[in-house]
Amino acid sequence: MADLTAMEARVLSAVDERWAVERLCELVAVPSVGGTAAESEAQHLVADRLEELGCAVDRWQIDLAEAAAAADAPGQEVDRTEAWGVAGTVGGTGTPALVLSGHTDVVPPGDPTLWDGDPFVPRISDGAVHGRGACDMKAGVVASLAAVHALATAGVRLVRPLAVHAVVGEEDGGLGAWATLRRGHTGELCVIPEPTAQAVMTAHAGALTFRLEVGGQAAHAALRHRGVSAIELFEHLHAGLRELEAERQRDADPRFGDAPFPYGLSIGRLQAGDWASSVPDRLVAEGRYGVRLGEPVGTARAVLETRLAELCAAHPWLADHPARLTWTGGAFASGQLSPGHPLLPAVRRAVVDAGGPPPEERALTAGTDLRQYAAAGIPTLHYGPGDLELAHGPLERVPIDQLVTAARAFALLALRTCGVR
């Protein structure tokens, strides 16, 4: 802290905890589940806040027909009638020196009885803001806004622009980031404030969604030996896929730490049969398949396709009636920051100078928008408030002190990357 300039100290003092908490609560109160009208409502709210902070804001309606047809589009898993992009910039001219990018869409809250209250009525308890999206990742979006607010309050004039991107569709593929980059919004460096449990994430695994259709032969349940159960066929295939999953965890990048399944293969939805007293002749399984760091998506797909073909060939029924595999929904490639890039030590220093603990370098087991910014040539990493282990569940919350620390760190990083007049 002794090495801070007078301007840096002034900006840190200008980070307003009350302002940040109020902005987070108002954003959590918007039930912006992917594919709903509230997804767009949240985007307009962020755009309004950026304009209030003096940013030049580009808000545009994303061309969904183009996104559905473009070869490089990341895919979607929900139906949308509209989607909006938002990009705000402040200070200087030219290409932004720093981008802070966060998504405002959230996953459904699930069983409401598992929550202590309405998931979309934010509440403050035990030093944390609770509610769906508080952690994943509206706190990160608000930390970015709070950094801009602090810079404005301190009267900072940046030499180079700072950009804030608010995107949609991250939870089901990355539509918003794809559309933002396609529109020409870029930068020299990017931080995505996903919840990182006070670590810095410099890499993430990829993830692909798939559908598996298994066909059997129907029969009366009283004579089930006359039929071929699609459920029992799937048991054979699932056992083989679990073996493949175990093989793909070997020699995982040490940044994943003790995560048991950095490249997990999981069945998330299963449907079979249409009558309790019939042998089911069809089963549909939908799942998620991890992509290894640096592994091309095409290679990852070929590995699963080959193993499935081998499993079918080794089974007397499936050899003649092979299961059908299709790739659906979002496609997350893996992504990472180039080893030795100076963005990592710059973020670490900003976090420590902001009053946070020294962040260790880790890798994330989930697919994120990092891979899109990295593929566009923008060095990118993750640092943000909250813990991913609480995301997507009924205990979702974010500690207020982490929200404030992130805002302070982003404000310092903006000063140091964008420069001050």
N, C-alpha and C positions, 0 to 999 in steps of 0.2 A: 504493500500500500504506500510505502514511502517513495516509490518511484513514480507515482502518479503525477501528471502535470496538473496545473491549476484548473485547466479546462476539463480534464478527466474527472477530477474530484467534484467539480461543479455539476457535471452531468450525472454522476452517481447519486449525488444528493437530490437531483431532480426526479429520480425514479419514484413515482407516487404509488405506494402500495394500495391505498384506498381506490384510486382511479383504476388500477389494474384489476382489482377484485370486482369492482362494479362492472367493468367491461366484460370480464369473464362470466359473471352471473347472467348478464343480459344475453350473451351469446349461447350459453348452455340452455337458457330458456327457450331457444329456437330449436324445435325438434327436427333437426336437419338430417333425417335418415335418407340415405342415398335413394334417389328416384322420386322423392316426395317434393311437393311445392316448397316446403320449408328449406330444402337444400338451397334453392335459389334465394329464399328470404335471408338466409345467413350470409350469403355472398354480398347481397345488397347492403346488409348491415355493416359488414367490414368495409365495403367501399365508402359508405357514408362516413364512417369513423376516420378513414384515411383522408378523405376530403376535409373533414374538420381539422385535421392535423396539418393542413397545408400541402398535402401531396397532390401531384398531378395524377389523376386516376383514369385508367382505361378500364371501362367495364363493357363487356360485349357478350352477345348471345352466341354460344358455341354452336357451330353447324353440326348437328347430330347426324345428318345424312352423310356428310363428309367423313365424320368420325367412324361411321359404320362401314364405309367403303374403302377408306385409306389403308394401304398395305401395312403401314407402320403404326397404325393405331393400336393401343394396348388392349382393347376389348372392354366389354362391360358385362356385368352380371345382373343388373337391374334395368327395368324399362324406364326411360325418361322421355318426357314431352318437351322439356327445355333444360338448359344448363347454362350457367354464366361464368365467365372468367373475370378476374379482377387483378389488376396490377397497378400498384401505386409507386411513384418515385418522388424523391425529395432531394434537393441540393444539386448543384453543379450541372454539367452537361456531359453528353457522351454516354458510353456504355456504363451501366452501374458497376461500381467497384465491388459491391456486396449485395447479394440477394438473400432475403429471409423468406422462405417459402413454406406455407402450411396449409393443410386441408381442413375444410369446415364440415365436411360430411361425416356422419357417424353411422354406426351399425344399429340395428333395432335393439331396444332395451331388453327383449326377452320377457320372461315371466315377471309381471309387475309385483307379485307377492313376495319375491325374493329381495326387493328393494325396501329400504326403510321409509321411503316416501315416493312421490311421483318422480320418475327418473329425469323429467324435464322441468322440475321445480328445484333449482339449485339451492343448496343449503350449506351453511358454514358451520363446521363442527370440528373440534380438536385440531384447529389450525389448518384445516383443509377445506377446499370447495368440493362438494360432492354432487354428482349428477352424470348422466350419460354425455360423453364427449368432454368432460372436464379435463381428463387426462389425455385422451386420444382424440384430437390433439388441439382442442380449443385453447388450452392454457399456452401452448406454444405459439399459436396465432396471436393471442393477447400479449404475450411477452414481447413479440415483435412490435406490436402497436405501442406498448408501453415504452419501448426503447425510442421509437420515433417521438412519442410524447415528451420524453425526457430531453431529447435533443432540442425540440422546439422550446420547451420551458427554459432551458439553459441558454437559449439564443444562439445556438450553434449554426454556422453556415458551412456546409460541406463543400469541398472542392469537387469531388466526384459524387454522382448520385448513389443513394441508397434505395434499393427496391424492396417492396413487400409484395409477394405473390400470394393471393388466396385462391385455392384451387378446390375443385369438387372431384368426386369419383375416385378418390385415392383408395378407398376401401374395396372397390370392385374393379381395379385395374389401372387407374391413373389417367383417366380422361382429361381432367383439368390441367395437370402439368403438361401433358402432351399438347393440348390446345394452346396453352400459354407460350410454350416454346415455339410452336408452329406459327404463332402470331408475330414472333420476332422479339419477344421479351427475353432478354438474356442477361448475362453478367459475367464478371471475371471470377467471382467466388460465390459459393452458396452454402448457407447453413439451413438445414431443415430441422426445426425444433420438435421432432417427435419425442415422446417420453423416453429418456435414456437412463433413468435411475442414477443421475449425476455422473455418468460415464460419458465418453465421447465415442460415438460409433463411426468407424471409418469404412465399414463394409456391411453388406447385407446379402443374405442368400436370396435366390429367386424362388418363385412359386408359380405353378401352373395348375389350372383347374381342368378336370377331366370328367367324362361320363363313361361308365362301363355298362354295357347292356349284355345280359346273360340270358340265353334261351334254353328252356328245358322242354318237358313234355307233360301236358296236363293229364290227370287221372283222378278218379274218385279217391278221397283220402282213405276209404276203407280198403282200397286196393292200391295202395301207394307204390307197391313194387312194380305196378304197371306203368308208372310215370317216372319222370326224371325231374327232381326238384331243382329249380333254379337257385334256391337258397343253398342247397348242398353243393351245387357246382361253384357258387360264389365262395363257399368256405374253402374249397380247394385253391381257388385263385387268390383269395385273401391271404392265406398262409404263405403262398409263394411271394406275394407282394411285400409281406412283412419281412421276409428274408432279404428281398432286394433293398428294402429300407435300411436294414441293419448293415448291409454291405456298403451303402452309400454314405454312412456316417464315418467310415474309417478315414483316418488321416485328415480330419477336418481342421480348418484353420484354427490355430491356438487362440485367436481373438474371440472365438465362441465360448471360451472358458469351459465350464462344466455342463453346458447345455447338452442334454442327451440326444436330441434330434435336431441338429442345425439344418438338416435337409429332410425333414419329416415327410412321410407319406400317410395321409389320414383320410379316412372315409367319413364325410360329414353328413351325407344323406343317403338313405336306403329305402327302396320301395319294392315290394314284391307281392304277387298274388292278388286275387280279387274275390276270393271266397274261402272261408275258413275250412270247409270240408273238401277242398280241391288241392291237389299237388300243384304248386305254383309253376307256371311255365315261362315266366318272365321276371327278371329282376333288373332294376336300374340302380346303380350306385354312382354317387357323385363325390368327388374328393379333391384333395389338394396334394400336389407333388412338388417336393423341394428341388431347386436347381442349385448345384454346387457353385461356389465362387469361381468365376472365370470360365464356367462351362457354357458353351453356346446353348440357347434354348432348343435349337434343332437337335443337338446331340443328346440333351436330356430327354427329349421326347422319344428319340430313337431307342434309348436304353429301355424305357418303359415298354415301348411297342415290341421290342425284341423279346423281353422277358415274358410278356403276356403271351406272345406267340408260342414260346417254348412251353409255358405252362399248359396252354391249350393242346399242343401237340402231344403232350405226355399223358393226356386224359382220354379214356375211350370214347366218351360222348363229345367232349369239346374238340377233339381232333377233327370230327366231322361237322361240328356246329360251334365254331369258334366264337368267343365273346367279341363284341364290337366296342372298340375304343374310339372316342372322339374327344377333341380338345375344345373346351368351351370357356366362355367368360374371360376373365382377366389373364394376362400373360405377363408375369413379372420376371424379367431377366435379373441376374445378380448384378451387383454394382459395388464399386469401392473407390476410395481415394487413392491416388498413386502413392506408393511408399515413399516416405521422405518429403512429402509436399509440405510447404511451410504453413498451410492452413491449420494443420493439427496443432503445432506449438502456439500459433497465434490464438486459437480458441482456448487452449489450455491456460495460457497466460491471462486472457480476458476473464475467464471463470475465477481464477485465483484472485486476481485484482478486484473482482466484483464481490469477493468475500466467500466464495464457494470452496469446497474441498478440491484438491488437485484431482482432476478426472482421469481415470484409467482409460486406456484404449480398448475398445471391445468391438465385436461384430454382432449384428442383429440377425436373428433367425427368420425374420419376416421380410417379405418383399415390400419395398417402399418406392417413393418417387425419386430417391437418390439416383437410381440407375438411369432415369431419363435425363436429369441434369448432367450427369457424368457422360452419358452418351452424346450429349450436345457439346461436349468439350468444356464443361464448367466444373472445376474441382469442387466437390461437395462432401459434406459430412453431416452427421446428426449430433445435436446437443439440445436437450430441452427438458422442461420440468415434468415430473411424474415418472411412474414406473409402468412399463408395458405389461407387467404381470397383473395389473389392476384394470387394464383396458378390456373392453368387450364383456365385462362382467358386472354384477349388481353391486359390487363394492367400489366402483370406479370413483376416484377422487384424485386431487392433486394438492400437495402441500403448498401453502401460500408462500412460505419462505423460498421454495424452489422456483416459483413463478417470479418472485422479485429478483432472485439471483440471476435467473436467465435474462430478464429484462436488462439488468445492469451489465451483464456480460455482453449482450448484443449492442448496447449503447457504446461500450468501450470499443468493441470490435469495429463498429461503424466509424468511430472517430479515427481509428488506427488504419483502416483500409481505405476510407474515402478521403481522409485529410480534412483539415480545417482551414478556412480562409483567415 
